[in-house]
Amino acid sequence: MNKILLFNLFVILLISACKPKEASDYLNFAGKDDQFEGGIKMIPITTPSGTFKVWTKRVGNNPKIKVLLLHGGPGATHELYSSFDGFLPQEGIEYYYYDQLGSYYSDQPKDSTLWTVERFVDEVDQVRKALGMNKDNFYLFGQSWGGMLAMEYALKHQDNLKGLIISNMMSDLDAYEKYAKETLGPQMPKEVYDEVMKIEATNDFSNPKYAQLLMEHHYQYHVLRMPLDKWPEAVNRTFKHMNPDVYVYMQGHSEFGITAGATLKGWNRANDIKNIKVKTLVVGSAYDTMDPKHMEWMSKQIPGAQYLFCPNGSHMVQYDDQKPFFDGLIKFLKEGN
């Protein structure tokens, strides 16, 4: 090979190396109906009280794995899952942030008749259809209240699912209340827990001391296991954006159970989850507000379900025990794909 030919070959290789690479299919928005807003869609939802819009945002492209994230609360926001950006994109997993109706980035109608489990289940199915998800690609991830919603969705619409993830949520709220009052509450200093229970007994929930005591003695040990001044900005933003109207109507004021009169009072699917036949992962954490033993039990009731235990995590395990949580979640999502 002569010197001129070698030089020309070198120039071609150099030009090829310096040429900007095209965006990968995972990051490519071209031709997508959400390209204009970089993955954001406001999806119209039909309800008995009219049509409203909910906010969603797509991250990535993967025709086989599409994960819809159901946030907790009720009335919290998708911001709880900002940490997913640090783990799922490099695995090529497509996922969707989503603010349920009433939450900060979606419409917030002042109509309490909308805050029922059944209507939220119908909303999730409308979102699924609008995002083009089906039994060949649709994974539903639900954490806390989102886990309740995910269970309810699976019990009604599991034919639409490829997989289900129930994270940090028990199947029986009476059992949750028992665990909170008999196991977690007594872990506080006795005088603190006594004062918290006194405030609850007198319905003095507007007392600023209630939130102060819980943040100092409960939240930083069982909700997000970090000192309060180290909490992620996204989590603080979620608390700032919480819709108390939805939260209080459905859950109530108490952090040690469901307040009498709240619509979720008495919710119990413990005897029904055996009817979930779709591929399922149940996530529990050692320091959670939810009993990890109950979550392990759930995984044995759901045929073929897997249990993921996070030994250093609490309720927001996606922040305080990231390695086992994301390793387990990614493995589950990629199995068979």
Order of alpha helices (4+ residues) and beta strands (2+ residues): alpha-beta-beta-beta-beta-alpha-beta-alpha-beta-alpha-alpha-alpha-alpha-alpha-beta-alpha-beta-alpha-alpha
